[in-house]
Amino acid sequence: MNRTRATDAWVAIRQAPWRFLFSAWPWRAVLYLAVSVVIAFVAVLLLAGTLLVAPLWGVLFARVERKRVSLLGFPRIGSAHMRLGWDRRTEWLAIRLGEPVTWRELGHLVVSIVLGLLALVTLLPLATAIATPLWALLGTSPGIKLSIFDVSWVATGTPDLVVLTLAALGAVLVLTYINTLFAVAQASLALALLSPRQEELEGQVARLMVSRKSLVRAFEGERRRIERDLHDGAQQQLVALSMSLGIASLELDALAQRGVEVDAARSVVGKAQDQAELALSSLRDTVRGIHPQVLLDHGLAAAIEELVGRLPVKVDLDIELDSRLPVALEASAYLSVSEALTNVVRHGRASVVTIIARRRGGDFTLSIVDDGIGGADPGGGSGLAGLRERAEMLGGSLTIASPSGGPTELRLRLPVAPAQES
């Protein structure tokens, strides 16, 4: 009969009590209890000298316990504490003292001291039961006495030694189960006290969402800076270069009128001017693709209309927005439209694209459908994967349905909270 592998000490006892004795679980339980004894004595010494900072010791020992339960096969316990960056180090103490989990950890430390002392009481008889027959076999004493649970045996000869050995073996077996069950009970109590509560998990999720939205805002600010630098820096320098090449061309014309041979120079300057104008055009397209000015000035509908006006594919627009969206949401929607239309032109072989955008209450939805050949794969290294991550960072979702043969539908949903209103 095949048995599944025991995932923890308690499961191992229930599945096969006798096989459990020859596994590693008893040794793990003994190690767990031995560490409990050490923790109890260290904690008593620390609390005796620094009782005023007892909650901080509770936090420290709880970190150890969250990992230590894995000795018995239990999953590591997640922390319910708020994650703090280095910039908030001065607030660390005040925040920790205000968290309910800190006081549960202090209570766990007090319980750990009591259970650690009890663990010592259970480990000493086990050590005695193992050591006594060994001493007798080695002949270290003519009379060996084994006393466990107020029951004593005295071995003075070979028959008594056999009885003593059998009694010690029985005691070891019983104490092995007792110690393991005690260790499992202690670890289970730690799970109950230290595991995050539902409201704490919800708080972590809420803080994560705020953090992700802050990242989006930071990315948006950085994107604007890059756009500004391109527009005011590189673009203006290319314009100045193009003008300088134009002036050089006029100078060459003047020299040609005086009879100077300038054909070779005129060819070089002409090529340089063409390359400068091409680079300027490419840079303008890049800046427009990053975040067109019309999106910032007039909103998503106007920006999409300008975008589709440059495409060789027929696009049917159906956009109804009762108000402007937040900047980050507008940027995400615009980039989704831009990426979808780029894929249509390059790979989709579509003749008609339909774009539907709605903003109703707390939700914005965008649907882009084309009648192309389909087969779009978000995991194939396209920009669609990045758009999906961006949507998720804003608390929304981006789904793509693109069966082979078409059609392809990209659907974006973004929540618009009242606090996000433009």
C-alpha positions as CSV (number, residue, x, y, z in Angstrom):
1,M,0.0,0.0,0.0
2,N,1.5,3.3,-1.1
3,R,1.5,6.1,1.4
4,T,2.0,9.8,0.7
5,R,5.1,11.3,2.3
6,A,4.3,12.9,5.7
7,T,4.4,16.6,5.4
8,D,4.8,17.2,9.2
9,A,5.4,15.4,12.4
10,W,1.7,15.1,13.3
11,V,0.8,13.6,10.0
12,A,3.7,11.2,10.3
13,I,2.3,9.9,13.6
14,R,-1.2,9.5,12.3
15,Q,-0.2,7.8,9.1
16,A,2.2,5.2,10.5
17,P,2.9,5.3,14.3
18,W,5.5,2.6,14.2
19,R,7.3,3.7,11.1
20,F,7.4,7.2,12.7
21,L,9.8,5.9,15.3
22,F,12.4,5.1,12.7
23,S,12.1,8.4,10.8
24,A,13.7,11.8,11.4
25,W,10.7,13.3,13.0
26,P,11.5,12.3,16.6
27,W,14.9,13.8,16.3
28,R,13.4,17.0,14.9
29,A,11.0,17.1,17.8
30,V,13.8,16.7,20.3
31,L,15.8,19.5,18.5
32,Y,12.8,21.7,18.5
33,L,12.2,21.2,22.3
34,A,15.9,21.7,23.0
35,V,15.9,25.0,21.2
36,S,12.7,25.9,23.2
37,V,14.6,25.3,26.4
38,V,17.5,27.6,25.3
39,I,15.0,30.3,24.2
40,A,13.2,30.1,27.6
41,F,16.4,30.7,29.5
42,V,17.7,33.4,27.2
43,A,14.4,35.2,27.3
44,V,14.2,35.1,31.1
45,L,17.7,36.6,31.3
46,L,16.9,39.3,28.8
47,L,13.5,40.2,30.3
48,A,15.1,40.3,33.8
49,G,17.5,43.0,32.7
50,T,15.4,44.9,30.2
51,L,11.7,44.5,31.0
52,L,10.8,47.9,29.6
53,V,11.7,46.8,26.1
54,A,9.9,43.5,26.4
55,P,7.7,44.0,23.3
56,L,10.9,44.4,21.2
57,W,12.2,41.1,22.5
58,G,8.8,39.6,21.6
59,V,9.3,40.8,18.0
60,L,12.8,39.4,17.9
61,F,11.9,35.9,19.2
62,A,8.8,35.8,17.0
63,R,11.1,36.1,13.9
64,V,13.0,33.0,15.1
65,E,9.8,31.1,15.8
66,R,8.3,31.8,12.4
67,K,11.2,30.0,10.8
68,R,11.7,27.4,13.6
69,V,8.3,25.7,13.0
70,S,9.7,24.3,9.7
71,L,11.7,21.8,11.9
72,L,8.4,20.0,12.4
73,G,7.3,20.3,8.8
74,F,4.9,23.3,9.3
75,P,5.1,26.1,6.8
76,R,6.9,29.2,7.8
77,I,4.6,31.8,9.3
78,G,4.2,35.0,7.4
79,S,4.7,38.3,9.2
80,A,1.8,40.6,10.0
81,H,4.1,43.6,10.5
82,M,4.0,46.5,8.2
83,R,7.1,46.5,5.9
84,L,9.1,49.7,6.5
85,G,11.7,51.3,4.3
86,W,15.0,52.7,5.5
87,D,13.5,56.2,5.2
88,R,11.0,55.4,8.0
89,R,13.6,54.0,10.4
90,T,12.9,56.8,12.9
91,E,9.2,55.8,13.1
92,W,10.0,52.1,13.5
93,L,9.4,51.9,17.3
94,A,6.2,53.9,17.3
95,I,4.7,51.9,14.4
96,R,5.7,48.5,15.9
97,L,4.2,49.4,19.3
98,G,0.9,50.4,17.6
99,E,0.5,47.1,15.8
100,P,-1.6,44.4,17.5
101,V,0.7,41.6,16.3
102,T,3.5,43.1,18.5
103,W,1.5,42.4,21.6
104,R,0.6,38.9,20.4
105,E,4.3,38.3,19.9
106,L,4.9,39.5,23.5
107,G,2.3,37.1,24.7
108,H,3.9,34.3,22.6
109,L,7.2,35.0,24.3
110,V,5.7,34.6,27.7
111,V,4.1,31.4,26.7
112,S,7.4,30.2,25.1
113,I,9.1,30.7,28.4
114,V,6.6,28.5,30.2
115,L,6.6,25.9,27.5
116,G,10.4,25.9,27.3
117,L,10.6,25.1,31.0
118,L,8.1,22.3,30.5
119,A,10.1,21.0,27.6
120,L,13.1,20.6,29.9
121,V,10.9,18.5,32.2
122,T,10.0,16.2,29.3
123,L,13.5,16.0,27.9
124,L,15.2,15.0,31.1
125,P,13.4,11.7,31.5
126,L,14.1,10.9,27.9
127,A,17.8,11.5,28.4
128,T,17.7,9.5,31.6
129,A,15.9,6.5,29.9
130,I,18.5,6.5,27.1
131,A,21.6,7.0,29.3
132,T,20.9,4.6,32.2
133,P,21.1,1.2,30.4
134,L,24.1,2.5,28.5
135,W,25.9,3.2,31.8
136,A,24.9,-0.2,33.0
137,L,26.1,-2.0,29.9
138,L,29.4,-0.2,30.2
139,G,29.7,-1.4,33.7
140,T,30.2,2.1,35.1
141,S,28.4,1.1,38.3
142,P,27.6,-2.2,40.1
143,G,24.1,-0.9,40.8
144,I,22.2,1.2,38.4
145,K,18.9,2.9,39.3
146,L,16.4,4.1,36.7
147,S,13.7,6.4,38.0
148,I,11.1,7.8,35.7
149,F,7.7,9.1,36.7
150,D,8.2,8.0,40.3
151,V,8.9,4.4,39.2
152,S,12.3,3.0,40.0
153,W,14.3,0.0,38.8
154,V,17.7,-1.1,40.3
155,A,20.0,-3.3,38.3
156,T,22.5,-5.4,40.3
157,G,23.0,-8.3,37.9
158,T,22.4,-9.6,34.4
159,P,18.7,-10.5,34.8
160,D,18.0,-7.1,36.4
161,L,20.0,-5.4,33.7
162,V,17.8,-7.0,31.0
163,V,14.7,-5.9,32.8
164,L,16.2,-2.4,33.2
165,T,17.1,-2.2,29.5
166,L,13.6,-3.3,28.4
167,A,12.0,-0.8,30.8
168,A,14.2,2.0,29.6
169,L,13.4,1.1,26.0
170,G,9.7,1.2,26.7
171,A,10.1,4.6,28.4
172,V,12.0,5.9,25.4
173,L,9.2,4.8,23.1
174,V,6.5,6.4,25.2
175,L,8.5,9.6,25.8
176,T,9.3,9.9,22.1
177,Y,5.6,10.2,21.3
178,I,5.0,12.5,24.2
179,N,7.8,14.8,23.2
180,T,6.7,14.9,19.6
181,L,3.1,15.7,20.5
182,F,4.3,18.4,22.9
183,A,6.5,19.9,20.2
184,V,3.6,19.8,17.7
185,A,1.3,21.5,20.2
186,Q,3.8,24.2,20.9
187,A,4.3,24.9,17.1
188,S,0.5,24.9,16.6
189,L,0.2,27.5,19.3
190,A,2.8,29.6,17.6
191,L,0.9,29.3,14.3
192,A,-2.3,30.5,16.1
193,L,-0.6,33.4,17.8
194,L,1.8,34.7,15.1
195,S,-0.1,34.1,11.9
196,P,-1.5,37.2,10.3
197,R,-5.2,37.9,10.9
198,Q,-7.6,38.6,8.0
199,E,-7.7,42.3,8.7
200,E,-3.9,42.4,8.8
201,L,-3.7,40.7,5.4
202,E,-6.2,43.1,4.0
203,G,-4.2,46.0,5.4
204,Q,-1.1,44.6,3.7
205,V,-2.9,44.3,0.4
206,A,-4.2,47.9,0.7
207,R,-0.7,49.1,1.4
208,L,0.7,47.1,-1.5
209,M,-1.9,48.7,-3.8
210,V,-1.0,52.2,-2.6
211,S,2.7,51.4,-3.2
212,R,2.1,50.1,-6.7
213,K,0.1,53.2,-7.6
214,S,2.9,55.3,-6.2
215,L,5.3,53.5,-8.5
216,V,3.0,54.2,-11.4
217,R,3.0,57.9,-10.5
218,A,6.8,57.8,-10.2
219,F,7.1,56.1,-13.6
220,E,4.7,58.7,-15.0
221,G,6.8,61.6,-13.6
222,E,10.0,60.0,-14.9
223,R,8.4,59.5,-18.4
224,R,7.5,63.2,-18.5
225,R,11.0,64.2,-17.6
226,I,12.4,62.0,-20.4
227,E,9.9,63.5,-22.8
228,R,10.8,67.0,-21.7
229,D,14.5,66.3,-22.1
230,L,14.0,64.9,-25.5
231,H,11.8,67.8,-26.6
232,D,13.9,70.6,-25.2
233,G,17.3,68.9,-25.6
234,A,17.9,66.4,-28.3
235,Q,15.0,67.6,-30.5
236,Q,16.1,71.3,-30.4
237,Q,19.7,70.3,-31.1
238,L,18.7,68.4,-34.2
239,V,16.7,71.4,-35.3
240,A,19.7,73.6,-34.8
241,L,21.9,71.0,-36.7
242,S,19.4,70.9,-39.6
243,M,19.4,74.7,-39.8
244,S,23.2,74.9,-39.7
245,L,23.4,72.4,-42.6
246,G,20.9,74.5,-44.5
247,I,23.1,77.6,-44.0
248,A,26.1,75.5,-45.1
249,S,24.2,74.6,-48.2
250,L,23.5,78.2,-49.0
251,E,27.1,79.1,-48.5
252,L,28.0,76.3,-50.9
253,D,25.6,77.8,-53.5
254,A,27.4,81.2,-53.1
255,L,30.8,79.6,-53.6
256,A,29.5,77.8,-56.7
257,Q,28.4,81.1,-58.2
258,R,32.0,82.3,-57.8
259,G,33.2,79.3,-59.8
260,V,34.4,77.2,-56.9
261,E,34.0,73.4,-57.3
262,V,31.6,72.4,-54.5
263,D,29.8,69.4,-55.9
264,A,31.4,66.9,-53.5
265,A,30.9,69.1,-50.5
266,R,27.2,69.7,-51.6
267,S,26.6,66.0,-51.7
268,V,28.0,65.4,-48.2
269,V,26.0,68.3,-46.8
270,G,22.9,67.1,-48.5
271,K,23.2,63.6,-47.1
272,A,23.9,65.0,-43.6
273,Q,20.8,67.2,-43.8
274,D,18.6,64.4,-44.9
275,Q,19.9,62.2,-42.0
276,A,19.3,65.0,-39.6
277,E,15.7,65.5,-40.8
278,L,15.2,61.7,-40.6
279,A,16.5,61.6,-37.1
280,L,14.3,64.6,-36.1
281,S,11.2,62.9,-37.6
282,S,12.0,59.7,-35.8
283,L,12.6,61.6,-32.5
284,R,9.3,63.4,-32.9
285,D,7.5,60.1,-33.5
286,T,9.2,58.7,-30.4
287,V,8.1,61.7,-28.2
288,R,4.6,61.5,-29.6
289,G,4.4,57.8,-28.8
290,I,5.7,58.3,-25.3
291,H,3.0,60.8,-24.3
292,P,1.5,63.0,-27.0
293,Q,0.8,66.6,-26.0
294,V,-2.8,66.3,-27.2
295,L,-3.3,63.6,-24.5
296,L,-2.2,66.0,-21.8
297,D,-4.1,68.9,-23.2
298,H,-7.3,67.4,-24.5
299,G,-7.7,64.0,-23.0
300,L,-7.9,60.4,-24.2
301,A,-10.5,60.7,-26.9
302,A,-8.6,63.4,-28.8
303,A,-5.3,61.6,-28.4
304,I,-6.8,58.3,-29.9
305,E,-8.4,60.3,-32.7
306,E,-5.0,61.8,-33.6
307,L,-3.4,58.4,-33.4
308,V,-5.8,56.6,-35.7
309,G,-5.6,59.4,-38.2
310,R,-2.1,58.4,-39.1
311,L,-2.9,54.7,-39.7
312,P,-3.5,52.9,-43.0
313,V,-6.3,50.8,-41.4
314,K,-9.9,51.8,-41.0
315,V,-10.8,52.4,-37.4
316,D,-14.3,52.8,-35.9
317,L,-14.3,54.8,-32.7
318,D,-17.0,54.7,-30.1
319,I,-15.7,56.7,-27.1
320,E,-18.0,58.0,-24.3
321,L,-16.3,59.5,-21.3
322,D,-18.3,61.6,-18.9
323,S,-15.1,63.2,-17.5
324,R,-11.3,63.2,-17.8
325,L,-9.5,60.2,-16.4
326,P,-6.5,60.4,-14.0
327,V,-3.2,61.0,-15.8
328,A,-1.8,57.5,-15.0
329,L,-5.0,55.8,-16.3
330,E,-5.1,57.9,-19.5
331,A,-1.5,57.0,-20.2
332,S,-2.2,53.3,-19.6
333,A,-5.2,53.4,-21.9
334,Y,-3.4,55.3,-24.6
335,L,-0.4,53.0,-24.6
336,S,-2.8,50.0,-24.8
337,V,-4.4,51.5,-27.9
338,S,-1.0,52.4,-29.4
339,E,0.4,48.9,-28.8
340,A,-2.7,47.2,-30.1
341,L,-2.8,49.3,-33.3
342,T,0.9,48.8,-33.9
343,N,0.4,45.0,-33.7
344,V,-2.5,45.3,-36.1
345,V,-0.4,47.2,-38.7
346,R,2.7,44.9,-38.3
347,H,1.2,41.5,-37.8
348,G,-2.6,41.4,-37.7
349,R,-3.5,41.9,-41.4
350,A,-6.7,43.5,-40.3
351,S,-9.0,45.7,-42.5
352,V,-11.2,47.1,-39.7
353,V,-10.5,47.9,-36.1
354,T,-13.2,48.9,-33.6
355,I,-12.3,50.8,-30.4
356,I,-14.9,51.2,-27.7
357,A,-14.2,53.2,-24.5
358,R,-16.6,53.7,-21.6
359,R,-16.3,55.4,-18.2
360,R,-19.2,54.5,-16.0
361,G,-19.0,55.4,-12.3
362,G,-16.0,53.7,-10.7
363,D,-14.8,51.7,-13.8
364,F,-13.2,52.5,-17.1
365,T,-13.3,49.9,-19.8
366,L,-11.6,49.8,-23.2
367,S,-12.2,47.3,-25.9
368,I,-10.1,47.0,-29.1
369,V,-11.3,44.4,-31.7
370,D,-9.8,43.8,-35.1
371,D,-10.7,41.3,-37.9
372,G,-7.2,40.2,-38.5
373,I,-5.6,36.7,-38.4
374,G,-5.3,36.5,-34.6
375,G,-2.5,34.6,-32.8
376,A,-1.4,37.5,-30.5
377,D,0.6,36.1,-27.6
378,P,1.1,38.3,-24.5
379,G,3.9,36.0,-23.4
380,G,5.8,36.1,-26.7
381,G,7.9,39.1,-25.8
382,S,5.5,41.7,-27.1
383,G,4.7,44.9,-25.3
384,L,1.3,43.4,-24.3
385,A,2.9,41.8,-21.2
386,G,4.2,45.1,-20.0
387,L,0.8,46.7,-20.5
388,R,-0.8,43.9,-18.5
389,E,1.6,44.5,-15.6
390,R,0.9,48.2,-15.8
391,A,-2.8,47.6,-15.6
392,E,-2.4,45.3,-12.6
393,M,-0.3,47.9,-10.9
394,L,-3.2,50.3,-11.2
395,G,-5.6,47.7,-9.7
396,G,-7.1,46.7,-13.1
397,S,-6.7,44.0,-15.6
398,L,-5.9,43.5,-19.3
399,T,-7.2,40.4,-21.1
400,I,-6.5,39.3,-24.7
401,A,-8.5,36.9,-26.7
402,S,-6.8,36.1,-30.0
403,P,-7.6,32.6,-31.5
404,S,-5.8,31.6,-34.6
405,G,-7.7,33.0,-37.6
406,G,-9.0,35.9,-35.5
407,P,-10.6,38.1,-34.4
408,T,-8.4,39.6,-31.7
409,E,-9.9,41.5,-28.8
410,L,-7.9,43.4,-26.2
411,R,-10.0,44.4,-23.2
412,L,-8.7,46.8,-20.5
413,R,-10.5,47.5,-17.2
414,L,-9.2,50.1,-14.7
415,P,-10.9,51.2,-11.5
416,V,-11.4,54.9,-11.0
417,A,-11.6,55.6,-7.3
418,P,-13.1,58.9,-6.2
419,A,-9.7,59.9,-4.8
420,Q,-8.2,59.5,-8.3
421,E,-10.4,62.0,-10.0
422,S,-8.5,64.5,-12.1
